[in-house]
Amino acid sequence: MGENGKGRGMSVDDIGNHMSPEEVERYSLGELSDAESALFDEHLLICDSCRVAVEASDAYVQAMRAAAGKIRSKIDTKAGVASGK
C-alpha cells in the first residue's frame, strides 16, 4: 500500500503496510478495484490507525456529498423560479 514506496498497485504483500492519505481517500470514494478494496478491508481488520483514518475520511466524504446535495437543491429551486416553473 502507501508505504511500500514502489509506486505500484497493492498486493498481498502490502497488507501490513499503512494506507497513504491518497489511498484512504480513494477507498472512501469507492474508487478502488474490488481486489484493492478487499486488501484494504483485510488491512483494516488489523490496523487501528488506518481504520481511524478511513472513518475520518468517510465522514468528510459524507459531509461533502450532503453539502453538494443542498447546493444542487438550491440551484434547482432557483432555476425553477427563474424559469417560471
Secondary structure, 3 states (H helix, E strand, C coil): CHHHCCCCCCCHHHCCCCCCHHHHHHHHHCCCCHHHHHHHHHHHHHCHHHHHHHHHHHHHHHHHHHHHHHHHHHHHHHHHHHCCC
